[in-house]
Every structure is written in structure tokens, then in C-alpha cells.
Amino acid sequence: MGQHSNNFNLKVVGEPDIRGVRDINQHVLVLQGKTLIAVPEDGNVTPITLTTTPCRDESLEKDKGHPIYLGIADHKLCLCCAESGGKPQLKLEERDIMELYGTQKAEKSFVFFQNGNGNTSTFESAAYPGWFISSSEENGKPITMTKGVGKHNIHFYFNTRD
């Protein structure tokens, strides 16, 4: 039967996808230390691009969306959701996204369920169901996690880069 698989749920990748990201207010994300900040795009900022790979753990919930890992291109940083101060927080951890992809068992704190809605996507934490990556209405504020759907921006433009 050759080496091709008929299992379309499990995409085999050799390298991560590269994607541009903006929040719903068209703010780009920039890296400030180990924090992602949403700012208006101008000639003085360098927006980050995200790297993505699918999570290969077949035991994850099927109805939540596409389980993916998110990293920052040109950095060995991956997004994760971990508890700090009694609630889930978005953190950037030094990890290789392809190492995460290579594991059969999900490291849930690094997994986000991507759901598309027209031109935008939401990213729900696998480790903390109901918590979403969000941006503030205010310029220059950190990207965080929120359970306040409807009160915070949880929709992001998430476009493939060539």
C-alpha cells in the first residue's frame, strides 16, 4: 500500500507552517522580552510571525477545533497556558515547536484548539477549557488568556505566509 496514509486527520509535517497574526483591531503582535504585545503597525515595529504544527495526540477532544502548537518564528519560543497567581496565564516558553510536534502524547499546556469563523480564528487552551488567547482594546497591552468571552478580543486574523 505504499507510504501514503489515508488518515487525513493526522497531517505529517517536516517543518512548521508560517502564519501572520493580527488581532481584530488590526494590531500586530510584537515580542517585548518574553511577552507578546498588541500594537498598531507602523514602520517602527517588527511584527512577529507564528509557526504552527498540529498536535498528533488522537485522544484530545474532537469537537473543540484543530489542536495545534503555536511558536514564534526565528525564536525557540512556544506559547503555553499555565497557571500563575491562581488563574491561567499566557506564557512564552523556550521550546522547539518540532519537538512538541514529535511527541505522540500532547503537552496540554502548549496545545490550543484553533477554531475558524470566517476570516478569523480563536485559540482555546487545551489545558484550561473555556480560556482563550485574547488581546486588549488598548494599544500596547500584553496578549493574555481570558474566560470573559464577549468582554475581550478573542478573534485573530491568522493568515498563511508565503
C-alpha positions as protocol buffer text, in pm:
chain_id: "A"
residue {
  index: 1
  type: MET
  ca { x: 0 y: 0 z: 0 }
}
residue {
  index: 2
  type: GLY
  ca { x: 299 y: 236 z: -11 }
}
residue {
  index: 3
  type: GLN
  ca { x: 388 y: 505 z: 238 }
}
residue {
  index: 4
  type: HIS
  ca { x: 83 y: 729 z: 194 }
}
residue {
  index: 5
  type: SER
  ca { x: -173 y: 732 z: 472 }
}
residue {
  index: 6
  type: ASN
  ca { x: -546 y: 768 z: 428 }
}
residue {
  index: 7
  type: ASN
  ca { x: -573 y: 927 z: 773 }
}
residue {
  index: 8
  type: PHE
  ca { x: -635 y: 1292 z: 684 }
}
residue {
  index: 9
  type: ASN
  ca { x: -676 y: 1394 z: 1049 }
}
residue {
  index: 10
  type: LEU
  ca { x: -307 y: 1338 z: 1112 }
}
residue {
  index: 11
  type: LYS
  ca { x: -105 y: 1571 z: 891 }
}
residue {
  index: 12
  type: VAL
  ca { x: 264 y: 1479 z: 878 }
}
residue {
  index: 13
  type: VAL
  ca { x: 482 y: 1786 z: 863 }
}
residue {
  index: 14
  type: GLY
  ca { x: 852 y: 1833 z: 807 }
}
residue {
  index: 15
  type: GLU
  ca { x: 854 y: 2194 z: 918 }
}
residue {
  index: 16
  type: PRO
  ca { x: 600 y: 2425 z: 1080 }
}
residue {
  index: 17
  type: ASP
  ca { x: 358 y: 2645 z: 888 }
}
residue {
  index: 18
  type: ILE
  ca { x: 438 y: 3018 z: 900 }
}
residue {
  index: 19
  type: ARG
  ca { x: 146 y: 3249 z: 971 }
}
residue {
  index: 20
  type: GLY
  ca { x: 92 y: 3618 z: 1017 }
}
residue {
  index: 21
  type: VAL
  ca { x: -133 y: 3721 z: 1305 }
}
residue {
  index: 22
  type: ARG
  ca { x: -329 y: 4037 z: 1386 }
}
residue {
  index: 23
  type: ASP
  ca { x: -597 y: 4098 z: 1642 }
}
residue {
  index: 24
  type: ILE
  ca { x: -948 y: 4203 z: 1547 }
}
residue {
  index: 25
  type: ASN
  ca { x: -842 y: 4571 z: 1572 }
}
residue {
  index: 26
  type: GLN
  ca { x: -571 y: 4507 z: 1309 }
}
residue {
  index: 27
  type: HIS
  ca { x: -297 y: 4538 z: 1571 }
}
residue {
  index: 28
  type: VAL
  ca { x: 13 y: 4330 z: 1507 }
}
residue {
  index: 29
  type: LEU
  ca { x: 189 y: 4130 z: 1777 }
}
residue {
  index: 30
  type: VAL
  ca { x: 542 y: 4219 z: 1880 }
}
residue {
  index: 31
  type: LEU
  ca { x: 779 y: 4047 z: 2117 }
}
residue {
  index: 32
  type: GLN
  ca { x: 886 y: 4251 z: 2419 }
}
residue {
  index: 33
  type: GLY
  ca { x: 1120 y: 4036 z: 2627 }
}
residue {
  index: 34
  type: LYS
  ca { x: 911 y: 3721 z: 2681 }
}
residue {
  index: 35
  type: THR
  ca { x: 576 y: 3896 z: 2640 }
}
residue {
  index: 36
  type: LEU
  ca { x: 359 y: 3940 z: 2332 }
}
residue {
  index: 37
  type: ILE
  ca { x: 216 y: 4290 z: 2294 }
}
residue {
  index: 38
  type: ALA
  ca { x: -53 y: 4412 z: 2050 }
}
residue {
  index: 39
  type: VAL
  ca { x: 36 y: 4743 z: 1882 }
}
residue {
  index: 40
  type: PRO
  ca { x: -69 y: 4936 z: 1572 }
}
residue {
  index: 41
  type: GLU
  ca { x: 152 y: 4852 z: 1276 }
}
residue {
  index: 42
  type: ASP
  ca { x: 391 y: 5126 z: 1172 }
}
residue {
  index: 43
  type: GLY
  ca { x: 748 y: 5143 z: 1044 }
}
residue {
  index: 44
  type: ASN
  ca { x: 888 y: 5132 z: 1398 }
}
residue {
  index: 45
  type: VAL
  ca { x: 766 y: 4785 z: 1497 }
}
residue {
  index: 46
  type: THR
  ca { x: 867 y: 4438 z: 1386 }
}
residue {
  index: 47
  type: PRO
  ca { x: 561 y: 4212 z: 1396 }
}
residue {
  index: 48
  type: ILE
  ca { x: 617 y: 3851 z: 1490 }
}
residue {
  index: 49
  type: THR
  ca { x: 511 y: 3564 z: 1270 }
}
residue {
  index: 50
  type: LEU
  ca { x: 381 y: 3247 z: 1425 }
}
residue {
  index: 51
  type: THR
  ca { x: 483 y: 2893 z: 1350 }
}
residue {
  index: 52
  type: THR
  ca { x: 221 y: 2622 z: 1384 }
}
residue {
  index: 53
  type: THR
  ca { x: 215 y: 2246 z: 1382 }
}
residue {
  index: 54
  type: PRO
  ca { x: -70 y: 2009 z: 1452 }
}
residue {
  index: 55
  type: CYS
  ca { x: -81 y: 1819 z: 1779 }
}
residue {
  index: 56
  type: ARG
  ca { x: -74 y: 1449 z: 1698 }
}
residue {
  index: 57
  type: ASP
  ca { x: -242 y: 1323 z: 2016 }
}
residue {
  index: 58
  type: GLU
  ca { x: -554 y: 1141 z: 1895 }
}
residue {
  index: 59
  type: SER
  ca { x: -701 y: 1129 z: 2248 }
}
residue {
  index: 60
  type: LEU
  ca { x: -778 y: 1504 z: 2259 }
}
residue {
  index: 61
  type: GLU
  ca { x: -1139 y: 1619 z: 2238 }
}
residue {
  index: 62
  type: LYS
  ca { x: -1266 y: 1601 z: 1881 }
}
residue {
  index: 63
  type: ASP
  ca { x: -1530 y: 1877 z: 1891 }
}
residue {
  index: 64
  type: LYS
  ca { x: -1313 y: 2165 z: 2020 }
}
residue {
  index: 65
  type: GLY
  ca { x: -1134 y: 2254 z: 1695 }
}
residue {
  index: 66
  type: HIS
  ca { x: -794 y: 2181 z: 1544 }
}
residue {
  index: 67
  type: PRO
  ca { x: -538 y: 2104 z: 1818 }
}
residue {
  index: 68
  type: ILE
  ca { x: -220 y: 2294 z: 1734 }
}
residue {
  index: 69
  type: TYR
  ca { x: 107 y: 2412 z: 1884 }
}
residue {
  index: 70
  type: LEU
  ca { x: 198 y: 2781 z: 1840 }
}
residue {
  index: 71
  type: GLY
  ca { x: 554 y: 2910 z: 1827 }
}
residue {
  index: 72
  type: ILE
  ca { x: 727 y: 3233 z: 1735 }
}
residue {
  index: 73
  type: ALA
  ca { x: 924 y: 3222 z: 1410 }
}
residue {
  index: 74
  type: ASP
  ca { x: 1300 y: 3281 z: 1443 }
}
residue {
  index: 75
  type: HIS
  ca { x: 1286 y: 3215 z: 1820 }
}
residue {
  index: 76
  type: LYS
  ca { x: 1281 y: 2890 z: 2014 }
}
residue {
  index: 77
  type: LEU
  ca { x: 969 y: 3012 z: 2196 }
}
residue {
  index: 78
  type: CYS
  ca { x: 629 y: 2844 z: 2210 }
}
residue {
  index: 79
  type: LEU
  ca { x: 304 y: 2973 z: 2353 }
}
residue {
  index: 80
  type: CYS
  ca { x: 165 y: 2789 z: 2651 }
}
residue {
  index: 81
  type: CYS
  ca { x: -110 y: 2837 z: 2904 }
}
residue {
  index: 82
  type: ALA
  ca { x: -5 y: 2768 z: 3264 }
}
residue {
  index: 83
  type: GLU
  ca { x: -149 y: 2865 z: 3600 }
}
residue {
  index: 84
  type: SER
  ca { x: 12 y: 3160 z: 3773 }
}
residue {
  index: 85
  type: GLY
  ca { x: -139 y: 3366 z: 4052 }
}
residue {
  index: 86
  type: GLY
  ca { x: -438 y: 3133 z: 4073 }
}
residue {
  index: 87
  type: LYS
  ca { x: -551 y: 3162 z: 3710 }
}
residue {
  index: 88
  type: PRO
  ca { x: -435 y: 3056 z: 3363 }
}
residue {
  index: 89
  type: GLN
  ca { x: -175 y: 3287 z: 3207 }
}
residue {
  index: 90
  type: LEU
  ca { x: -30 y: 3301 z: 2857 }
}
residue {
  index: 91
  type: LYS
  ca { x: 343 y: 3235 z: 2872 }
}
residue {
  index: 92
  type: LEU
  ca { x: 627 y: 3201 z: 2623 }
}
residue {
  index: 93
  type: GLU
  ca { x: 849 y: 2903 z: 2699 }
}
residue {
  index: 94
  type: GLU
  ca { x: 1179 y: 2809 z: 2538 }
}
residue {
  index: 95
  type: ARG
  ca { x: 1079 y: 2503 z: 2338 }
}
residue {
  index: 96
  type: ASP
  ca { x: 1129 y: 2375 z: 1986 }
}
residue {
  index: 97
  type: ILE
  ca { x: 790 y: 2350 z: 1817 }
}
residue {
  index: 98
  type: MET
  ca { x: 906 y: 2049 z: 1614 }
}
residue {
  index: 99
  type: GLU
  ca { x: 993 y: 1864 z: 1937 }
}
residue {
  index: 100
  type: LEU
  ca { x: 637 y: 1926 z: 2056 }
}
residue {
  index: 101
  type: TYR
  ca { x: 505 y: 1803 z: 1722 }
}
residue {
  index: 102
  type: GLY
  ca { x: 721 y: 1490 z: 1750 }
}
residue {
  index: 103
  type: THR
  ca { x: 557 y: 1374 z: 2073 }
}
residue {
  index: 104
  type: GLN
  ca { x: 261 y: 1138 z: 2046 }
}
residue {
  index: 105
  type: LYS
  ca { x: 119 y: 1246 z: 2385 }
}
residue {
  index: 106
  type: ALA
  ca { x: 14 y: 1611 z: 2397 }
}
residue {
  index: 107
  type: GLU
  ca { x: 180 y: 1852 z: 2635 }
}
residue {
  index: 108
  type: LYS
  ca { x: -159 y: 2009 z: 2702 }
}
residue {
  index: 109
  type: SER
  ca { x: -29 y: 2340 z: 2834 }
}
residue {
  index: 110
  type: PHE
  ca { x: 116 y: 2402 z: 2483 }
}
residue {
  index: 111
  type: VAL
  ca { x: -193 y: 2288 z: 2289 }
}
residue {
  index: 112
  type: PHE
  ca { x: -455 y: 2534 z: 2163 }
}
residue {
  index: 113
  type: PHE
  ca { x: -774 y: 2444 z: 1982 }
}
residue {
  index: 114
  type: GLN
  ca { x: -798 y: 2664 z: 1673 }
}
residue {
  index: 115
  type: ASN
  ca { x: -1148 y: 2743 z: 1553 }
}
residue {
  index: 116
  type: GLY
  ca { x: -1208 y: 2940 z: 1237 }
}
residue {
  index: 117
  type: ASN
  ca { x: -1501 y: 3178 z: 1198 }
}
residue {
  index: 118
  type: GLY
  ca { x: -1492 y: 3345 z: 856 }
}
residue {
  index: 119
  type: ASN
  ca { x: -1160 y: 3529 z: 831 }
}
residue {
  index: 120
  type: THR
  ca { x: -1074 y: 3499 z: 1200 }
}
residue {
  index: 121
  type: SER
  ca { x: -973 y: 3225 z: 1442 }
}
residue {
  index: 122
  type: THR
  ca { x: -997 y: 3173 z: 1817 }
}
residue {
  index: 123
  type: PHE
  ca { x: -745 y: 2979 z: 2026 }
}
residue {
  index: 124
  type: GLU
  ca { x: -876 y: 2791 z: 2327 }
}
residue {
  index: 125
  type: SER
  ca { x: -639 y: 2635 z: 2578 }
}
residue {
  index: 126
  type: ALA
  ca { x: -649 y: 2254 z: 2590 }
}
residue {
  index: 127
  type: ALA
  ca { x: -520 y: 2260 z: 2948 }
}
residue {
  index: 128
  type: TYR
  ca { x: -779 y: 2517 z: 3063 }
}
residue {
  index: 129
  type: PRO
  ca { x: -1106 y: 2467 z: 2873 }
}
residue {
  index: 130
  type: GLY
  ca { x: -1302 y: 2789 z: 2825 }
}
residue {
  index: 131
  type: TRP
  ca { x: -988 y: 3008 z: 2838 }
}
residue {
  index: 132
  type: PHE
  ca { x: -892 y: 3184 z: 2515 }
}
residue {
  index: 133
  type: ILE
  ca { x: -592 y: 3382 z: 2390 }
}
residue {
  index: 134
  type: SER
  ca { x: -705 y: 3745 z: 2391 }
}
residue {
  index: 135
  type: SER
  ca { x: -594 y: 4100 z: 2322 }
}
residue {
  index: 136
  type: SER
  ca { x: -695 y: 4425 z: 2488 }
}
residue {
  index: 137
  type: GLU
  ca { x: -884 y: 4713 z: 2328 }
}
residue {
  index: 138
  type: GLU
  ca { x: -595 y: 4934 z: 2445 }
}
residue {
  index: 139
  type: ASN
  ca { x: -273 y: 4973 z: 2245 }
}
residue {
  index: 140
  type: GLY
  ca { x: 46 y: 4826 z: 2384 }
}
residue {
  index: 141
  type: LYS
  ca { x: -116 y: 4580 z: 2625 }
}
residue {
  index: 142
  type: PRO
  ca { x: 3 y: 4219 z: 2662 }
}
residue {
  index: 143
  type: ILE
  ca { x: -169 y: 3928 z: 2493 }
}
residue {
  index: 144
  type: THR
  ca { x: -334 y: 3729 z: 2772 }
}
residue {
  index: 145
  type: MET
  ca { x: -579 y: 3449 z: 2846 }
}
residue {
  index: 146
  type: THR
  ca { x: -944 y: 3527 z: 2918 }
}
residue {
  index: 147
  type: LYS
  ca { x: -1254 y: 3342 z: 3018 }
}
residue {
  index: 148
  type: GLY
  ca { x: -1454 y: 3659 z: 2950 }
}
residue {
  index: 149
  type: VAL
  ca { x: -1574 y: 3574 z: 2602 }
}
residue {
  index: 150
  type: GLY
  ca { x: -1762 y: 3880 z: 2479 }
}
residue {
  index: 151
  type: LYS
  ca { x: -1565 y: 4116 z: 2703 }
}
residue {
  index: 152
  type: HIS
  ca { x: -1225 y: 4070 z: 2536 }
}
residue {
  index: 153
  type: ASN
  ca { x: -1093 y: 4033 z: 2182 }
}
residue {
  index: 154
  type: ILE
  ca { x: -1051 y: 3661 z: 2124 }
}
residue {
  index: 155
  type: HIS
  ca { x: -1066 y: 3669 z: 1743 }
}
residue {
  index: 156
  type: PHE
  ca { x: -742 y: 3691 z: 1545 }
}
residue {
  index: 157
  type: TYR
  ca { x: -665 y: 3709 z: 1175 }
}
residue {
  index: 158
  type: PHE
  ca { x: -439 y: 3408 z: 1122 }
}
residue {
  index: 159
  type: ASN
  ca { x: -307 y: 3403 z: 767 }
}
residue {
  index: 160
  type: THR
  ca { x: -66 y: 3173 z: 591 }
}
residue {
  index: 161
  type: ARG
  ca { x: 255 y: 3347 z: 485 }
}
residue {
  index: 162
  type: ASP
  ca { x: 435 y: 3253 z: 165 }
}
